[in-house]
């Protein structure tokens, strides 16, 4: 079964389908990024393998790559866990110094798969408050910001939509989802 389900032909098809399902909600000319662009990556989905929603019958998170892993294949990436930015003031000051050498910030935001779906949805359709705070902090650095949204339902992101330089709605894109995100950010795939 594993030879069939995760064979290279099926993974290639999954990557193509994932890219086709994504929506580039905004691009103020920032995307595509050039290869080797220096990116600071943060957010709860930067190192997450939670690319499968609650309806993925046989998929396993261990078969998904993280956004950090996939972006490193084309870009120069510094990944900082979001809690270090929001909970540790000293780390914020350190990162402000480091950010000067980076050309853009990628924020991997959204909802955990258990926050949406049958009998799981939250009543609030806004992006979680801690993530909005992270976005607001990052915007003070004066660098272009790319937001990648991972979620199973539409989210209200009014202020973020105005202030971000690019927003990609990735949904819960499946096993090859982060490869598809990288393809869009790098221009290997142009969303239609």
CORRA-V343798 format. One record per run of one state. SS is the DSSP state (helix for helix, strand for strand, loop for the rest). FROM is the first residue (numbers start at 1). LEN is the number of residues. Records with the same first field share a line. If there is no record, write none. Layout:
SS: FROM-LEN / FROM-LEN
This chain:
loop: 1-1 / 6-2 / 22-1 / 28-10 / 43-18 / 64-3 / 72-4 / 80-2 / 88-1 / 100-4 / 111-2 / 116-10 / 127-2 / 140-4 / 151-5 / 157-1 / 164-2 / 170-7 / 187-6
helix: 2-4 / 8-14 / 61-3 / 67-5 / 82-6 / 89-11 / 113-3 / 129-11 / 158-6 / 177-10
strand: 23-5 / 38-5 / 76-4 / 104-7 / 126-1 / 144-7 / 156-1 / 166-4
